[in-house]
Amino acid sequence: MTYRVERLNSLLRQEISDLVQRQVKDPRLGSFVSITAVEVSSDMRYARVFVSRLGNDDEKKETLSALSSASGFIRHELGERLKTRRIPELTFKLDDTMAKADRVLRIIDEISTEENH
């Protein structure tokens, strides 16, 4: 991955996160939504935006639906904010690394309590 793509990934993550927190007003989003990463394709036409949200599976699906609905607005706002030739097409994906990390920590806790007994 080139330095330019990495820089664009970081910039898009910051700007999309700011837009979601401050300007996207959709009740399906909830209050615990965070943009964890952005991966722009090498030709910079497409970007996968990874989203983390606390809640059950239905709430997470609603969040992805709300963000997909707002993708046109987000792209427009990114075009206003960024000085790039092209704003990539956004695809939102659920990032479940926090849930996986929590599961690993619980397993470690179980193993350590079993060893102590």
C-alpha positions as CSV (number, residue, x, y, z in Angstrom):
1,M,0.0,0.0,0.0
2,T,1.4,3.4,-1.0
3,Y,1.9,6.3,1.4
4,R,-0.7,8.2,-0.5
5,V,-3.4,5.6,0.0
6,E,-2.5,5.2,3.7
7,R,-2.8,8.9,4.2
8,L,-6.1,9.0,2.4
9,N,-7.4,6.1,4.5
10,S,-6.5,8.0,7.7
11,L,-8.0,11.3,6.4
12,L,-11.2,9.6,5.3
13,R,-11.6,7.8,8.7
14,Q,-11.3,11.1,10.5
15,E,-13.6,13.1,8.3
16,I,-16.3,10.3,8.1
17,S,-16.2,9.9,11.8
18,D,-16.7,13.7,12.3
19,L,-19.6,13.7,9.8
20,V,-21.3,10.7,11.4
21,Q,-21.0,12.2,14.9
22,R,-22.0,15.8,14.0
23,Q,-24.1,16.0,10.8
24,V,-25.7,12.7,10.0
25,K,-29.0,12.8,11.9
26,D,-30.6,9.4,11.7
27,P,-32.2,7.8,14.7
28,R,-31.1,4.4,13.6
29,L,-27.4,5.3,14.2
30,G,-27.7,5.4,18.0
31,S,-25.0,7.1,20.1
32,F,-22.2,4.5,20.2
33,V,-21.0,4.4,16.6
34,S,-17.4,4.7,15.7
35,I,-15.5,4.5,12.4
36,T,-12.6,2.1,13.1
37,A,-10.9,2.0,9.7
38,V,-11.1,2.9,6.1
39,E,-9.6,0.8,3.2
40,V,-9.3,2.6,-0.1
41,S,-8.8,0.5,-3.2
42,S,-5.5,1.1,-5.1
43,D,-7.3,3.0,-7.9
44,M,-9.0,5.2,-5.2
45,R,-12.5,4.6,-6.6
46,Y,-13.9,2.5,-3.7
47,A,-13.5,2.6,0.0
48,R,-14.6,0.1,2.7
49,V,-15.6,1.9,5.9
50,F,-15.5,-0.3,9.0
51,V,-18.0,0.6,11.7
52,S,-18.2,-0.5,15.3
53,R,-21.3,-0.2,17.4
54,L,-22.4,-1.3,20.8
55,G,-25.7,-3.2,20.8
56,N,-27.4,-6.3,19.5
57,D,-27.4,-7.6,16.0
58,D,-30.6,-5.8,14.9
59,E,-29.2,-2.4,16.1
60,K,-26.0,-3.1,14.2
61,K,-27.9,-3.9,11.0
62,E,-29.9,-0.7,11.4
63,T,-26.7,1.3,11.8
64,L,-25.3,-0.2,8.6
65,S,-28.6,0.6,6.8
66,A,-28.6,4.2,8.1
67,L,-25.0,4.7,7.0
68,S,-25.7,3.2,3.5
69,S,-28.6,5.5,3.1
70,A,-26.5,8.5,4.1
71,S,-23.5,7.5,1.9
72,G,-24.5,10.0,-0.8
73,F,-24.7,12.8,1.7
74,I,-21.3,11.7,3.3
75,R,-19.6,11.6,-0.1
76,H,-21.0,15.1,-1.0
77,E,-19.7,16.5,2.3
78,L,-16.3,14.8,1.8
79,G,-16.1,16.5,-1.6
80,E,-16.6,19.8,0.1
81,R,-14.0,19.2,2.8
82,L,-11.2,17.4,0.9
83,K,-9.0,18.6,-1.9
84,T,-9.0,15.4,-4.0
85,R,-9.9,14.8,-7.6
86,R,-12.2,11.9,-6.7
87,I,-14.2,10.9,-3.7
88,P,-14.4,7.1,-3.5
89,E,-17.7,5.2,-3.4
90,L,-18.3,4.2,0.2
91,T,-19.3,0.7,1.4
92,F,-20.0,0.3,5.1
93,K,-19.0,-3.0,6.8
94,L,-19.4,-4.1,10.4
95,D,-16.2,-4.3,12.4
96,D,-16.5,-7.0,15.0
97,T,-12.9,-6.9,16.3
98,M,-14.1,-5.5,19.7
99,A,-16.5,-8.4,20.1
100,K,-13.7,-10.9,19.2
101,A,-11.3,-9.2,21.6
102,D,-13.9,-9.3,24.4
103,R,-14.4,-13.0,23.7
104,V,-10.7,-13.7,23.9
105,L,-10.4,-11.8,27.2
106,R,-13.3,-13.8,28.7
107,I,-11.6,-17.1,27.6
108,I,-8.3,-15.9,29.2
109,D,-10.1,-15.1,32.4
110,E,-11.8,-18.5,32.5
111,I,-8.5,-20.3,32.0
112,S,-6.8,-18.2,34.7
113,T,-9.5,-18.9,37.2
114,E,-9.4,-22.6,36.5
115,E,-5.6,-22.7,37.0
116,N,-6.0,-20.9,40.4
117,H,-8.4,-23.6,41.7
